């Protein structure tokens, strides 16, 4: 009798567990994040997905590996990812053409997320009138993070810089104190980011948008403001040390953390590396946008999810979306990565002074522009990166040479 009761109870338990097992899915997640801070943020997202009853199968190709991955080819080649990191609107259009777009507009309204995304996040998450992206991390590209101890030893005050010229004027003093003024890794990616951040800062949104556009205006390269941005890139390249060649961005940031260099200009994802090293904002490091910036580029790191899936997989993908944009999950993940939550209603205890700097910059009227990945094709972006990296690497190239190379990249891409 006792054994019969146990058997009956076991059967009942199995039956009660069956619906959960039937809805639990393995989701393939493609991304390119690999630094300590990035992985810490991903761990929070993965735990949130696991709490929904699903499992995360990692498909990771680090973005600094030099490997170019076609998401559309991955999708059409069999065993596609269910979620994939991209901000490129053209990829979402390609997926729509294949009948694999997933419009999340109504779902965001259903779960109460739509009205709580910052306005620029709503804009960056929308392609052709539909919200198709899952906003994860909100960044400012042109941020300056400096080592306070190095600044003190060198006798410079980054908070006193009112312009990029003020910044560069302190380079000799920093070098005389035995430090590298500006840390930059010798990669097309990092040089490209420095360039578009400087174009936004020095030329402002109108000229920036003439370059980083689906229909670019190559005459913008001849403007004094863009020429100035190119000259600033040269000033930075002149300070590059031999070991900076091919050095990833996070290792470059760590030269500043280790006290070898004064500052690094990159996205505010740098903060995640400082925090992972146990450093405290306002004590060990300072942060600001590029001095005197007319505008800052805003990155909304985002995922897409695959449409056209069976009902069970589709439901699991929506569970992933709900987990990732949850205000508490989002706040915790962004704290780890060094970014700001895309949700305005995220708990404020996960924000710090550097988050406030970023939010102030984004809220400046006409002071934010879109990261190139949110606007232009990969071919045009790579053309700009290649031209500027060649200029960076070849000290004999002049500003005129760089302008000519950028125009050639335009001709190659569009003509």
C-alpha positions in Angstrom: 0.0 0.0 0.0 2.8 2.3 0.9 4.7 1.5 -2.3 1.5 2.1 -4.3 1.0 5.5 -2.7 4.6 6.5 -3.6 4.1 5.4 -7.2 0.9 7.4 -7.4 2.7 10.5 -6.0 5.6 10.1 -8.3 3.3 9.9 -11.3 1.4 13.0 -10.2 4.7 14.9 -9.8 5.8 13.9 -13.3 2.5 15.0 -14.7 2.7 18.3 -12.9 6.2 18.9 -14.2 5.3 18.0 -17.8 4.1 21.5 -18.8 7.3 23.1 -17.6 9.4 20.5 -19.4 7.3 21.0 -22.6 7.9 24.8 -22.6 11.5 24.8 -21.6 13.7 25.5 -24.6 17.4 25.8 -25.4 18.1 29.1 -27.0 21.3 29.8 -29.0 22.6 33.2 -28.2 25.2 34.8 -30.6 27.4 37.6 -29.3 30.9 39.0 -29.4 31.6 39.9 -25.8 34.6 38.4 -23.9 36.1 40.9 -21.5 35.7 40.4 -17.7 33.0 43.1 -17.5 31.2 41.9 -20.6 31.1 38.3 -19.3 29.9 39.5 -15.9 27.0 41.3 -17.5 26.2 38.3 -19.7 26.1 36.1 -16.6 23.3 38.2 -15.2 21.3 38.0 -18.4 21.9 34.2 -18.6 20.7 33.7 -15.0 17.6 35.7 -15.8 16.8 33.5 -18.8 17.4 30.4 -16.6 14.9 31.6 -14.1 12.3 31.6 -16.9 13.0 27.8 -17.3 15.1 28.0 -20.4 18.8 27.3 -21.1 21.3 29.5 -22.9 23.6 27.9 -25.5 26.6 30.2 -26.1 27.7 31.1 -29.6 30.5 33.6 -29.0 32.9 35.1 -31.5 34.8 38.0 -29.8 34.4 41.3 -31.6 38.1 41.9 -31.5 39.0 38.6 -33.1 39.1 40.0 -36.6 36.5 37.5 -37.7 33.6 38.9 -39.8 30.3 37.1 -39.2 27.3 37.3 -41.4 24.2 36.9 -39.2 22.0 36.4 -42.3 24.3 33.6 -43.4 24.1 32.0 -40.0 20.4 32.2 -40.1 20.0 30.7 -43.5 22.8 28.2 -43.1 21.1 25.9 -40.6 21.0 25.8 -36.8 20.5 29.6 -36.6 20.8 31.6 -33.4 17.6 32.5 -31.6 19.1 35.7 -30.3 21.9 37.7 -31.9 23.8 40.9 -31.0 23.6 43.5 -33.7 22.6 47.1 -34.1 22.8 47.1 -37.9 19.3 48.1 -39.3 20.2 46.5 -42.6 20.4 43.0 -41.1 16.9 43.4 -39.7 15.7 44.5 -43.2 17.4 41.4 -44.7 15.6 39.2 -42.2 12.3 40.8 -42.9 12.8 40.0 -46.6 13.3 36.4 -45.6 10.1 36.4 -43.5 12.2 36.1 -40.3 11.6 39.5 -38.7 10.2 39.6 -35.2 8.3 42.8 -34.5 8.4 43.5 -30.8 6.4 46.7 -30.8 3.1 45.3 -29.3 5.0 43.0 -27.0 6.9 45.9 -25.4 3.5 47.6 -24.8 2.1 44.4 -23.3 4.9 44.0 -20.7 5.0 47.8 -19.9 8.5 48.4 -21.3 7.8 50.6 -24.3 7.2 53.9 -22.5 10.0 53.2 -20.0 12.8 53.1 -22.6 14.7 56.4 -23.0 13.5 58.2 -26.2 16.8 57.7 -28.0 16.6 54.0 -27.1 13.2 53.7 -28.7 14.6 55.4 -31.8 17.7 53.2 -32.0 15.6 50.1 -31.5 13.2 50.9 -34.3 13.7 49.9 -38.0 11.2 51.1 -40.5 8.6 51.9 -37.9 8.9 48.6 -35.9 10.7 48.0 -32.7 12.7 44.9 -33.6 15.7 45.2 -31.3 16.1 44.1 -27.6 18.0 47.1 -26.0 20.6 45.8 -23.5 23.3 48.3 -22.8 23.3 52.1 -23.3 26.7 53.7 -24.0 28.4 57.0 -24.8 31.2 56.3 -27.3 33.3 59.4 -26.7 34.0 59.1 -23.0 37.3 60.0 -21.3 38.3 57.8 -18.4 41.5 58.9 -16.5 43.6 57.6 -13.7 43.5 60.1 -10.9 46.8 59.1 -9.4 48.6 59.6 -12.8 46.9 63.0 -13.2 48.1 64.0 -9.8 51.7 62.8 -10.4 51.8 64.5 -13.8 50.3 67.8 -12.4 47.4 67.9 -14.8 43.7 68.3 -14.1 41.4 66.7 -16.8 38.4 68.5 -15.3 40.0 71.8 -16.3 40.1 70.9 -20.0 37.5 72.9 -21.9 38.5 71.7 -25.4 40.5 69.0 -27.1 43.3 71.5 -27.7 43.5 71.9 -23.9 43.8 68.1 -23.6 46.6 67.8 -26.2 48.4 70.8 -24.7 49.0 68.7 -21.6 50.5 65.8 -23.4 54.1 67.1 -23.0 53.7 67.5 -19.3 52.3 63.9 -19.0 55.2 62.5 -21.0 57.7 64.4 -18.9 56.3 62.7 -15.8 56.9 59.3 -17.4 53.4 58.4 -18.6 51.7 57.8 -21.9 49.2 60.7 -22.4 46.5 58.9 -24.4 46.1 55.1 -24.5 44.8 53.8 -27.8 45.1 50.3 -29.2 46.4 50.0 -32.7 43.3 48.4 -34.3 41.0 49.6 -37.0 38.1 49.3 -34.6 39.6 51.5 -31.9 41.0 54.1 -34.4 37.5 54.2 -36.1 35.8 54.8 -32.8 38.2 57.6 -31.9 37.6 59.2 -35.3 33.8 59.1 -35.2 33.8 60.3 -31.5 36.0 63.3 -32.6 33.9 64.1 -35.6 30.8 64.3 -33.3 32.7 66.3 -30.7 34.4 68.8 -33.0 32.1 69.0 -36.0 28.7 68.5 -34.4 25.6 66.6 -35.4 25.0 68.2 -38.9 28.4 67.3 -40.3 28.5 64.0 -38.5 25.2 63.0 -40.0 26.5 63.9 -43.5 29.2 61.3 -43.1 27.4 58.6 -41.1 24.4 58.3 -43.3 22.8 55.8 -45.7 23.4 58.4 -48.4 26.7 60.1 -47.3 27.9 63.4 -48.5 31.7 63.0 -49.3 32.2 66.8 -49.4 31.9 66.7 -45.6 35.4 65.4 -45.5 36.7 68.7 -46.8 35.2 70.7 -43.9 37.6 72.3 -41.5 35.9 70.5 -38.6 36.5 67.0 -40.1 40.1 68.0 -41.0 40.5 69.0 -37.3 39.2 65.6 -36.2 41.8 63.9 -38.5 44.6 66.1 -37.0 43.5 65.0 -33.5 43.8 61.3 -34.6 47.3 62.1 -35.8 48.2 63.7 -32.4 47.0 60.6 -30.7 48.9 58.3 -33.1 52.1 60.2 -32.4 51.8 59.1 -28.7 51.2 55.4 -29.5 53.8 53.1 -28.0 55.0 50.1 -30.0 53.2 47.6 -27.8 49.8 49.3 -28.6 49.7 47.7 -32.0 46.9 45.1 -32.2 46.2 45.6 -28.5 42.5 45.0 -27.7 40.5 47.8 -26.2 40.2 46.2 -22.7 43.9 45.7 -22.5 44.3 49.3 -23.6 42.0 50.4 -20.8 44.0 48.3 -18.3 47.2 50.3 -19.1 45.3 53.3 -17.7 44.1 51.3 -14.7 47.7 50.1 -14.1 49.0 53.6 -14.1 51.0 53.5 -17.3 48.8 56.0 -19.2 46.7 59.0 -18.2 43.5 58.4 -20.0 41.6 56.4 -22.7 38.9 57.6 -25.0 36.5 54.8 -25.8 32.9 53.9 -25.0 31.9 54.0 -21.3 32.0 50.2 -21.3 35.6 51.0 -20.0 34.0 51.5 -16.6 33.3 47.8 -16.4 37.0 47.1 -16.5 37.7 49.7 -13.8 35.0 48.2 -11.6 36.2 44.6 -12.2 39.7 45.8 -11.0 38.1 47.0 -7.7 38.4 50.7 -8.6 36.0 53.4 -7.4 34.7 56.2 -9.6 35.6 59.6 -8.2 38.4 58.0 -6.1 40.5 56.0 -8.4 39.3 57.3 -11.8 37.4 60.2 -13.3 35.1 60.3 -16.3 33.8 62.9 -18.6 32.8 63.4 -22.3 35.3 64.7 -24.7 36.0 68.3 -23.5 33.9 70.9 -25.3 32.0 68.2 -27.3 29.3 69.5 -29.5 27.7 66.1 -29.6 28.3 62.5 -28.4 27.7 59.3 -30.3 25.2 57.0 -28.5 25.4 53.2 -28.7 22.5 51.0 -27.8 23.9 47.5 -27.7 21.0 45.4 -28.7 19.9 41.9 -29.7 17.5 40.7 -32.3 15.4 37.6 -32.0 14.5 35.3 -34.9 11.0 35.4 -36.2 9.1 32.7 -38.0 9.7 30.1 -35.3 7.5 27.3 -33.9 5.1 28.4 -31.1 7.2 26.9 -28.3 10.4 28.5 -29.5 8.7 31.8 -30.2 7.3 31.8 -26.6 10.8 31.1 -25.2 12.3 33.9 -27.3 9.7 36.3 -25.8 10.6 35.0 -22.4 14.2 36.0 -23.2 13.1 39.5 -24.2 11.1 40.0 -21.0 14.0 38.7 -18.9 16.6 41.0 -20.5 14.6 44.2 -20.5 13.3 43.7 -16.9 14.3 47.0 -15.1 16.1 45.2 -12.2 17.9 42.7 -14.5 18.8 45.5 -16.9 20.2 47.7 -14.1 22.4 44.9 -12.6 23.7 43.9 -16.0 24.5 47.5 -17.0 26.3 48.1 -13.7 28.6 45.2 -14.5 29.3 46.3 -18.1 29.9 49.9 -17.2 26.9 51.2 -19.1 23.6 52.8 -18.3 20.3 50.9 -18.4 18.1 51.6 -21.4 15.2 51.9 -19.1 14.5 55.2 -17.4 12.7 53.4 -14.6 15.7 51.2 -13.7 16.6 51.3 -10.0 18.9 54.3 -9.3 21.0 52.5 -6.7 22.8 50.8 -9.6 23.9 54.1 -11.1 27.0 56.1 -10.3 28.6 59.5 -11.1 29.7 58.2 -14.5 26.2 57.1 -15.4 25.1 60.6 -14.6 27.7 62.1 -16.9 26.4 59.8 -19.7 22.8 60.7 -19.0 23.5 64.4 -18.9 25.3 64.2 -22.3 22.4 62.2 -23.9 19.8 64.7 -22.6 21.7 67.8 -24.0 19.4 69.3 -26.7 20.7 68.3 -30.1 23.7 66.8 -28.4 23.4 63.1 -29.3 24.1 61.3 -32.5 23.7 57.7 -33.5 26.6 55.3 -33.4 27.5 54.4 -37.0 26.5 50.8 -36.5 22.9 52.0 -36.1 22.9 53.9 -39.4 25.4 52.8 -42.1 26.3 49.7 -43.9 29.1 47.5 -42.8 30.9 48.2 -46.1 30.8 52.0 -45.5 31.9 51.7 -41.9 34.8 49.3 -42.8 35.8 51.7 -45.6 36.1 54.6 -43.1 37.9 52.4 -40.5 40.4 51.2 -43.1 41.2 54.7 -44.3 41.7 56.0 -40.8 43.7 53.0 -39.6 46.1 53.3 -42.6 46.5 57.0 -41.8 47.1 56.1 -38.1 49.7 53.5 -39.1 51.6 55.6 -41.7 53.0 58.7 -40.1 54.0 60.0 -43.6 50.3 60.4 -44.5 49.0 63.9 -44.3 45.5 65.2 -43.6 45.0 65.6 -47.3 46.0 62.0 -47.8 43.4 60.9 -45.2 40.7 63.0 -46.8 41.5 61.5 -50.2 41.4 58.0 -48.8 38.0 58.6 -47.2 36.7 59.9 -50.6 38.2 56.8 -52.3 36.4 54.6 -49.7 33.1 56.4 -50.6 33.6 55.8 -54.3 34.4 52.2 -53.7 31.4 51.7 -51.5 28.8 53.6 -53.4 30.0 53.9 -57.0 
